[in-house]
């Protein structure tokens, strides 16, 4: 059981890390893209990542 808990803690720390906002926004963007599944909307994910990173940096520096 200890190995399963350690494995879960590793993935939580790896995905969520220090800022849950970035992980949440990227997960939401991936879900929306999976639901819409249009080939021409690939550019949405990089924009969401850039905006999330900017918001995270702004919160960290203020």
PyMOL Python script that loads the backbone (N, CA, C, O; Angstrom):
from pymol import cmd

cmd.read_pdbstr("""\
ATOM      1  N   UNK A   1       0.834  -1.189   0.000  1.00  0.00           N
ATOM      2  CA  UNK A   1       0.000   0.000   0.000  1.00  0.00           C
ATOM      3  C   UNK A   1       0.878   1.252   0.000  1.00  0.00           C
ATOM      4  O   UNK A   1       0.512   2.266  -0.594  1.00  0.00           O
ATOM      5  N   UNK A   2       2.014   1.188   0.651  1.00  0.00           N
ATOM      6  CA  UNK A   2       2.910   2.330   0.724  1.00  0.00           C
ATOM      7  C   UNK A   2       3.354   2.762  -0.676  1.00  0.00           C
ATOM      8  O   UNK A   2       3.488   3.956  -0.941  1.00  0.00           O
ATOM      9  N   UNK A   3       3.582   1.802  -1.564  1.00  0.00           N
ATOM     10  CA  UNK A   3       4.036   2.112  -2.914  1.00  0.00           C
ATOM     11  C   UNK A   3       2.959   2.839  -3.712  1.00  0.00           C
ATOM     12  O   UNK A   3       3.265   3.735  -4.498  1.00  0.00           O
ATOM     13  N   UNK A   4       1.721   2.462  -3.515  1.00  0.00           N
ATOM     14  CA  UNK A   4       0.623   3.117  -4.227  1.00  0.00           C
ATOM     15  C   UNK A   4       0.476   4.559  -3.762  1.00  0.00           C
ATOM     16  O   UNK A   4       0.283   5.458  -4.580  1.00  0.00           O
ATOM     17  N   UNK A   5       0.566   4.784  -2.465  1.00  0.00           N
ATOM     18  CA  UNK A   5       0.465   6.145  -1.936  1.00  0.00           C
ATOM     19  C   UNK A   5       1.638   6.989  -2.430  1.00  0.00           C
ATOM     20  O   UNK A   5       1.447   8.140  -2.822  1.00  0.00           O
ATOM     21  N   UNK A   6       2.826   6.439  -2.414  1.00  0.00           N
ATOM     22  CA  UNK A   6       4.003   7.167  -2.903  1.00  0.00           C
ATOM     23  C   UNK A   6       3.877   7.493  -4.391  1.00  0.00           C
ATOM     24  O   UNK A   6       4.252   8.580  -4.830  1.00  0.00           O
ATOM     25  N   UNK A   7       3.350   6.547  -5.155  1.00  0.00           N
ATOM     26  CA  UNK A   7       3.150   6.756  -6.581  1.00  0.00           C
ATOM     27  C   UNK A   7       2.145   7.881  -6.824  1.00  0.00           C
ATOM     28  O   UNK A   7       2.356   8.732  -7.687  1.00  0.00           O
ATOM     29  N   UNK A   8       1.055   7.880  -6.062  1.00  0.00           N
ATOM     30  CA  UNK A   8       0.055   8.939  -6.167  1.00  0.00           C
ATOM     31  C   UNK A   8       0.606  10.294  -5.777  1.00  0.00           C
ATOM     32  O   UNK A   8       0.313  11.293  -6.433  1.00  0.00           O
ATOM     33  N   UNK A   9       1.407  10.343  -4.711  1.00  0.00           N
ATOM     34  CA  UNK A   9       2.014  11.603  -4.284  1.00  0.00           C
ATOM     35  C   UNK A   9       2.988  12.132  -5.329  1.00  0.00           C
ATOM     36  O   UNK A   9       3.063  13.338  -5.562  1.00  0.00           O
ATOM     37  N   UNK A  10       3.734  11.224  -5.959  1.00  0.00           N
ATOM     38  CA  UNK A  10       4.651  11.650  -7.009  1.00  0.00           C
ATOM     39  C   UNK A  10       3.898  12.301  -8.153  1.00  0.00           C
ATOM     40  O   UNK A  10       4.269  13.389  -8.594  1.00  0.00           O
ATOM     41  N   UNK A  11       2.842  11.652  -8.646  1.00  0.00           N
ATOM     42  CA  UNK A  11       2.108  12.210  -9.782  1.00  0.00           C
ATOM     43  C   UNK A  11       1.389  13.496  -9.408  1.00  0.00           C
ATOM     44  O   UNK A  11       1.280  14.401 -10.236  1.00  0.00           O
ATOM     45  N   UNK A  12       0.898  13.595  -8.187  1.00  0.00           N
ATOM     46  CA  UNK A  12       0.270  14.844  -7.748  1.00  0.00           C
ATOM     47  C   UNK A  12       1.291  15.972  -7.762  1.00  0.00           C
ATOM     48  O   UNK A  12       1.010  17.056  -8.273  1.00  0.00           O
ATOM     49  N   UNK A  13       2.464  15.727  -7.209  1.00  0.00           N
ATOM     50  CA  UNK A  13       3.505  16.741  -7.168  1.00  0.00           C
ATOM     51  C   UNK A  13       4.027  17.056  -8.569  1.00  0.00           C
ATOM     52  O   UNK A  13       4.364  18.204  -8.859  1.00  0.00           O
ATOM     53  N   UNK A  14       4.095  16.057  -9.430  1.00  0.00           N
ATOM     54  CA  UNK A  14       4.596  16.251 -10.789  1.00  0.00           C
ATOM     55  C   UNK A  14       3.620  17.074 -11.625  1.00  0.00           C
ATOM     56  O   UNK A  14       4.046  17.963 -12.363  1.00  0.00           O
ATOM     57  N   UNK A  15       2.332  16.800 -11.526  1.00  0.00           N
ATOM     58  CA  UNK A  15       1.339  17.488 -12.347  1.00  0.00           C
ATOM     59  C   UNK A  15       0.932  18.812 -11.727  1.00  0.00           C
ATOM     60  O   UNK A  15       0.935  19.837 -12.408  1.00  0.00           O
ATOM     61  N   UNK A  16       0.589  18.811 -10.473  1.00  0.00           N
ATOM     62  CA  UNK A  16       0.121  20.035  -9.820  1.00  0.00           C
ATOM     63  C   UNK A  16       1.298  20.932  -9.474  1.00  0.00           C
ATOM     64  O   UNK A  16       1.268  22.130  -9.756  1.00  0.00           O
ATOM     65  N   UNK A  17       2.320  20.373  -8.874  1.00  0.00           N
ATOM     66  CA  UNK A  17       3.511  21.145  -8.545  1.00  0.00           C
ATOM     67  C   UNK A  17       3.232  22.273  -7.577  1.00  0.00           C
ATOM     68  O   UNK A  17       2.497  22.111  -6.603  1.00  0.00           O
ATOM     69  N   UNK A  18       3.826  23.416  -7.858  1.00  0.00           N
ATOM     70  CA  UNK A  18       3.677  24.568  -6.984  1.00  0.00           C
ATOM     71  C   UNK A  18       2.437  25.393  -7.291  1.00  0.00           C
ATOM     72  O   UNK A  18       1.947  26.115  -6.423  1.00  0.00           O
ATOM     73  N   UNK A  19       1.923  25.297  -8.507  1.00  0.00           N
ATOM     74  CA  UNK A  19       0.817  26.158  -8.901  1.00  0.00           C
ATOM     75  C   UNK A  19      -0.308  25.331  -9.511  1.00  0.00           C
ATOM     76  O   UNK A  19      -0.191  24.827 -10.628  1.00  0.00           O
ATOM     77  N   UNK A  20      -1.379  25.203  -8.774  1.00  0.00           N
ATOM     78  CA  UNK A  20      -2.510  24.418  -9.235  1.00  0.00           C
ATOM     79  C   UNK A  20      -3.253  25.117 -10.360  1.00  0.00           C
ATOM     80  O   UNK A  20      -3.955  24.460 -11.129  1.00  0.00           O
ATOM     81  N   UNK A  21      -3.119  26.425 -10.475  1.00  0.00           N
ATOM     82  CA  UNK A  21      -3.849  27.176 -11.498  1.00  0.00           C
ATOM     83  C   UNK A  21      -3.414  26.766 -12.897  1.00  0.00           C
ATOM     84  O   UNK A  21      -4.255  26.585 -13.778  1.00  0.00           O
ATOM     85  N   UNK A  22      -2.128  26.620 -13.109  1.00  0.00           N
ATOM     86  CA  UNK A  22      -1.638  26.209 -14.428  1.00  0.00           C
ATOM     87  C   UNK A  22      -2.158  24.819 -14.768  1.00  0.00           C
ATOM     88  O   UNK A  22      -2.614  24.587 -15.888  1.00  0.00           O
ATOM     89  N   UNK A  23      -2.095  23.905 -13.827  1.00  0.00           N
ATOM     90  CA  UNK A  23      -2.576  22.547 -14.082  1.00  0.00           C
ATOM     91  C   UNK A  23      -4.074  22.548 -14.379  1.00  0.00           C
ATOM     92  O   UNK A  23      -4.530  21.829 -15.268  1.00  0.00           O
ATOM     93  N   UNK A  24      -4.832  23.345 -13.646  1.00  0.00           N
ATOM     94  CA  UNK A  24      -6.277  23.400 -13.867  1.00  0.00           C
ATOM     95  C   UNK A  24      -6.611  24.000 -15.230  1.00  0.00           C
ATOM     96  O   UNK A  24      -7.471  23.480 -15.941  1.00  0.00           O
ATOM     97  N   UNK A  25      -5.943  25.081 -15.597  1.00  0.00           N
ATOM     98  CA  UNK A  25      -6.230  25.706 -16.887  1.00  0.00           C
ATOM     99  C   UNK A  25      -5.844  24.819 -18.056  1.00  0.00           C
ATOM    100  O   UNK A  25      -6.576  24.752 -19.044  1.00  0.00           O
ATOM    101  N   UNK A  26      -4.730  24.147 -17.968  1.00  0.00           N
ATOM    102  CA  UNK A  26      -4.318  23.237 -19.038  1.00  0.00           C
ATOM    103  C   UNK A  26      -5.276  22.044 -19.110  1.00  0.00           C
ATOM    104  O   UNK A  26      -5.618  21.598 -20.205  1.00  0.00           O
ATOM    105  N   UNK A  27      -5.706  21.529 -17.978  1.00  0.00           N
ATOM    106  CA  UNK A  27      -6.656  20.407 -17.983  1.00  0.00           C
ATOM    107  C   UNK A  27      -7.991  20.827 -18.589  1.00  0.00           C
ATOM    108  O   UNK A  27      -8.586  20.073 -19.358  1.00  0.00           O
ATOM    109  N   UNK A  28      -8.461  22.015 -18.250  1.00  0.00           N
ATOM    110  CA  UNK A  28      -9.709  22.518 -18.819  1.00  0.00           C
ATOM    111  C   UNK A  28      -9.566  22.711 -20.324  1.00  0.00           C
ATOM    112  O   UNK A  28     -10.458  22.339 -21.087  1.00  0.00           O
ATOM    113  N   UNK A  29      -8.456  23.287 -20.748  1.00  0.00           N
ATOM    114  CA  UNK A  29      -8.232  23.492 -22.177  1.00  0.00           C
ATOM    115  C   UNK A  29      -8.177  22.162 -22.921  1.00  0.00           C
ATOM    116  O   UNK A  29      -8.731  22.043 -24.014  1.00  0.00           O
ATOM    117  N   UNK A  30      -7.514  21.160 -22.341  1.00  0.00           N
ATOM    118  CA  UNK A  30      -7.469  19.846 -22.976  1.00  0.00           C
ATOM    119  C   UNK A  30      -8.844  19.207 -23.055  1.00  0.00           C
ATOM    120  O   UNK A  30      -9.178  18.577 -24.058  1.00  0.00           O
ATOM    121  N   UNK A  31      -9.640  19.361 -22.016  1.00  0.00           N
ATOM    122  CA  UNK A  31     -11.003  18.813 -22.041  1.00  0.00           C
ATOM    123  C   UNK A  31     -11.862  19.498 -23.093  1.00  0.00           C
ATOM    124  O   UNK A  31     -12.601  18.840 -23.826  1.00  0.00           O
ATOM    125  N   UNK A  32     -11.764  20.814 -23.165  1.00  0.00           N
ATOM    126  CA  UNK A  32     -12.539  21.549 -24.175  1.00  0.00           C
ATOM    127  C   UNK A  32     -12.105  21.137 -25.578  1.00  0.00           C
ATOM    128  O   UNK A  32     -12.946  20.927 -26.451  1.00  0.00           O
ATOM    129  N   UNK A  33     -10.810  21.023 -25.795  1.00  0.00           N
ATOM    130  CA  UNK A  33     -10.332  20.605 -27.109  1.00  0.00           C
ATOM    131  C   UNK A  33     -10.753  19.173 -27.429  1.00  0.00           C
ATOM    132  O   UNK A  33     -11.032  18.860 -28.587  1.00  0.00           O
ATOM    133  N   UNK A  34     -10.803  18.309 -26.432  1.00  0.00           N
ATOM    134  CA  UNK A  34     -11.240  16.935 -26.669  1.00  0.00           C
ATOM    135  C   UNK A  34     -12.728  16.878 -26.998  1.00  0.00           C
ATOM    136  O   UNK A  34     -13.155  16.070 -27.823  1.00  0.00           O
ATOM    137  N   UNK A  35     -13.513  17.735 -26.354  1.00  0.00           N
ATOM    138  CA  UNK A  35     -14.950  17.764 -26.632  1.00  0.00           C
ATOM    139  C   UNK A  35     -15.220  18.335 -28.022  1.00  0.00           C
ATOM    140  O   UNK A  35     -16.027  17.794 -28.778  1.00  0.00           O
ATOM    141  N   UNK A  36     -14.550  19.415 -28.345  1.00  0.00           N
ATOM    142  CA  UNK A  36     -14.780  20.065 -29.633  1.00  0.00           C
ATOM    143  C   UNK A  36     -14.145  19.265 -30.759  1.00  0.00           C
ATOM    144  O   UNK A  36     -14.721  19.158 -31.842  1.00  0.00           O
ATOM    145  N   UNK A  37     -12.976  18.708 -30.523  1.00  0.00           N
ATOM    146  CA  UNK A  37     -12.147  17.912 -31.426  1.00  0.00           C
ATOM    147  C   UNK A  37     -12.174  18.402 -32.879  1.00  0.00           C
ATOM    148  O   UNK A  37     -12.443  17.637 -33.805  1.00  0.00           O
ATOM    149  N   UNK A  38     -11.896  19.659 -33.047  1.00  0.00           N
ATOM    150  CA  UNK A  38     -11.734  20.236 -34.378  1.00  0.00           C
ATOM    151  C   UNK A  38     -10.240  20.398 -34.625  1.00  0.00           C
ATOM    152  O   UNK A  38      -9.514  20.848 -33.739  1.00  0.00           O
ATOM    153  N   UNK A  39      -9.782  20.046 -35.786  1.00  0.00           N
ATOM    154  CA  UNK A  39      -8.363  20.101 -36.102  1.00  0.00           C
ATOM    155  C   UNK A  39      -7.808  21.505 -36.191  1.00  0.00           C
ATOM    156  O   UNK A  39      -6.607  21.705 -36.009  1.00  0.00           O
ATOM    157  N   UNK A  40      -8.648  22.474 -36.465  1.00  0.00           N
ATOM    158  CA  UNK A  40      -8.170  23.840 -36.633  1.00  0.00           C
ATOM    159  C   UNK A  40      -8.111  24.619 -35.324  1.00  0.00           C
ATOM    160  O   UNK A  40      -7.759  25.799 -35.344  1.00  0.00           O
ATOM    161  N   UNK A  41      -8.437  24.015 -34.201  1.00  0.00           N
ATOM    162  CA  UNK A  41      -8.371  24.702 -32.911  1.00  0.00           C
ATOM    163  C   UNK A  41      -7.138  24.329 -32.098  1.00  0.00           C
ATOM    164  O   UNK A  41      -7.121  24.523 -30.882  1.00  0.00           O
ATOM    165  N   UNK A  42      -6.117  23.803 -32.742  1.00  0.00           N
ATOM    166  CA  UNK A  42      -4.907  23.384 -32.037  1.00  0.00           C
ATOM    167  C   UNK A  42      -4.204  24.557 -31.371  1.00  0.00           C
ATOM    168  O   UNK A  42      -3.491  24.367 -30.385  1.00  0.00           O
ATOM    169  N   UNK A  43      -4.391  25.761 -31.890  1.00  0.00           N
ATOM    170  CA  UNK A  43      -3.694  26.946 -31.398  1.00  0.00           C
ATOM    171  C   UNK A  43      -4.226  27.421 -30.051  1.00  0.00           C
ATOM    172  O   UNK A  43      -3.609  28.279 -29.419  1.00  0.00           O
ATOM    173  N   UNK A  44      -5.353  26.886 -29.600  1.00  0.00           N
ATOM    174  CA  UNK A  44      -5.935  27.322 -28.329  1.00  0.00           C
ATOM    175  C   UNK A  44      -5.055  26.901 -27.158  1.00  0.00           C
ATOM    176  O   UNK A  44      -4.856  27.682 -26.228  1.00  0.00           O
ATOM    177  N   UNK A  45      -4.531  25.693 -27.187  1.00  0.00           N
ATOM    178  CA  UNK A  45      -3.736  25.182 -26.067  1.00  0.00           C
ATOM    179  C   UNK A  45      -2.472  26.003 -25.808  1.00  0.00           C
ATOM    180  O   UNK A  45      -2.212  26.336 -24.652  1.00  0.00           O
ATOM    181  N   UNK A  46      -1.669  26.349 -26.826  1.00  0.00           N
ATOM    182  CA  UNK A  46      -0.504  27.190 -26.526  1.00  0.00           C
ATOM    183  C   UNK A  46      -0.872  28.555 -25.953  1.00  0.00           C
ATOM    184  O   UNK A  46      -0.159  29.083 -25.099  1.00  0.00           O
ATOM    185  N   UNK A  47      -1.976  29.125 -26.417  1.00  0.00           N
ATOM    186  CA  UNK A  47      -2.404  30.422 -25.883  1.00  0.00           C
ATOM    187  C   UNK A  47      -2.813  30.286 -24.420  1.00  0.00           C
ATOM    188  O   UNK A  47      -2.467  31.139 -23.603  1.00  0.00           O
ATOM    189  N   UNK A  48      -3.540  29.233 -24.082  1.00  0.00           N
ATOM    190  CA  UNK A  48      -3.939  29.007 -22.689  1.00  0.00           C
ATOM    191  C   UNK A  48      -2.713  28.813 -21.810  1.00  0.00           C
ATOM    192  O   UNK A  48      -2.662  29.333 -20.695  1.00  0.00           O
ATOM    193  N   UNK A  49      -1.734  28.078 -22.294  1.00  0.00           N
ATOM    194  CA  UNK A  49      -0.516  27.846 -21.512  1.00  0.00           C
ATOM    195  C   UNK A  49       0.239  29.151 -21.293  1.00  0.00           C
ATOM    196  O   UNK A  49       0.718  29.405 -20.188  1.00  0.00           O
ATOM    197  N   UNK A  50       0.351  29.971 -22.314  1.00  0.00           N
ATOM    198  CA  UNK A  50       1.047  31.255 -22.180  1.00  0.00           C
ATOM    199  C   UNK A  50       0.319  32.175 -21.207  1.00  0.00           C
ATOM    200  O   UNK A  50       0.953  32.822 -20.373  1.00  0.00           O
ATOM    201  N   UNK A  51      -1.003  32.237 -21.305  1.00  0.00           N
ATOM    202  CA  UNK A  51      -1.781  33.080 -20.391  1.00  0.00           C
ATOM    203  C   UNK A  51      -1.662  32.566 -18.958  1.00  0.00           C
ATOM    204  O   UNK A  51      -1.499  33.358 -18.029  1.00  0.00           O
ATOM    205  N   UNK A  52      -1.742  31.253 -18.771  1.00  0.00           N
ATOM    206  CA  UNK A  52      -1.623  30.679 -17.423  1.00  0.00           C
ATOM    207  C   UNK A  52      -0.245  30.942 -16.839  1.00  0.00           C
ATOM    208  O   UNK A  52      -0.122  31.255 -15.655  1.00  0.00           O
ATOM    209  N   UNK A  53       0.788  30.818 -17.656  1.00  0.00           N
ATOM    210  CA  UNK A  53       2.136  31.093 -17.176  1.00  0.00           C
ATOM    211  C   UNK A  53       2.291  32.564 -16.795  1.00  0.00           C
ATOM    212  O   UNK A  53       2.908  32.884 -15.778  1.00  0.00           O
ATOM    213  N   UNK A  54       1.737  33.447 -17.602  1.00  0.00           N
ATOM    214  CA  UNK A  54       1.780  34.875 -17.279  1.00  0.00           C
ATOM    215  C   UNK A  54       1.055  35.188 -15.980  1.00  0.00           C
ATOM    216  O   UNK A  54       1.546  35.967 -15.162  1.00  0.00           O
ATOM    217  N   UNK A  55      -0.119  34.580 -15.788  1.00  0.00           N
ATOM    218  CA  UNK A  55      -0.871  34.795 -14.547  1.00  0.00           C
ATOM    219  C   UNK A  55      -0.109  34.250 -13.348  1.00  0.00           C
ATOM    220  O   UNK A  55      -0.095  34.866 -12.282  1.00  0.00           O
ATOM    221  N   UNK A  56       0.516  33.111 -13.519  1.00  0.00           N
ATOM    222  CA  UNK A  56       1.293  32.520 -12.431  1.00  0.00           C
ATOM    223  C   UNK A  56       2.493  33.392 -12.077  1.00  0.00           C
ATOM    224  O   UNK A  56       2.778  33.616 -10.900  1.00  0.00           O
ATOM    225  N   UNK A  57       3.189  33.880 -13.088  1.00  0.00           N
ATOM    226  CA  UNK A  57       4.336  34.751 -12.820  1.00  0.00           C
ATOM    227  C   UNK A  57       3.921  36.067 -12.174  1.00  0.00           C
ATOM    228  O   UNK A  57       4.619  36.584 -11.302  1.00  0.00           O
ATOM    229  N   UNK A  58       2.793  36.602 -12.600  1.00  0.00           N
ATOM    230  CA  UNK A  58       2.304  37.844 -11.990  1.00  0.00           C
ATOM    231  C   UNK A  58       1.980  37.633 -10.518  1.00  0.00           C
ATOM    232  O   UNK A  58       2.313  38.470  -9.679  1.00  0.00           O
ATOM    233  N   UNK A  59       1.323  36.503 -10.201  1.00  0.00           N
ATOM    234  CA  UNK A  59       0.997  36.231  -8.801  1.00  0.00           C
ATOM    235  C   UNK A  59       2.250  35.990  -7.979  1.00  0.00           C
ATOM    236  O   UNK A  59       2.293  36.352  -6.803  1.00  0.00           O
ATOM    237  N   UNK A  60       3.271  35.385  -8.574  1.00  0.00           N
ATOM    238  CA  UNK A  60       4.488  35.064  -7.831  1.00  0.00           C
ATOM    239  C   UNK A  60       5.338  36.299  -7.570  1.00  0.00           C
ATOM    240  O   UNK A  60       6.072  36.346  -6.582  1.00  0.00           O
ATOM    241  N   UNK A  61       5.252  37.285  -8.429  1.00  0.00           N
ATOM    242  CA  UNK A  61       6.114  38.470  -8.282  1.00  0.00           C
ATOM    243  C   UNK A  61       5.451  39.602  -7.526  1.00  0.00           C
ATOM    244  O   UNK A  61       6.101  40.607  -7.238  1.00  0.00           O
ATOM    245  N   UNK A  62       4.171  39.469  -7.196  1.00  0.00           N
ATOM    246  CA  UNK A  62       3.523  40.558  -6.446  1.00  0.00           C
ATOM    247  C   UNK A  62       3.360  40.199  -5.013  1.00  0.00           C
ATOM    248  O   UNK A  62       2.835  40.995  -4.234  1.00  0.00           O
TER     249      UNK A  62
END
""", "prot")
cmd.dss("prot")
cmd.show_as("cartoon", "prot")
cmd.util.cbc("prot")
cmd.orient("prot")
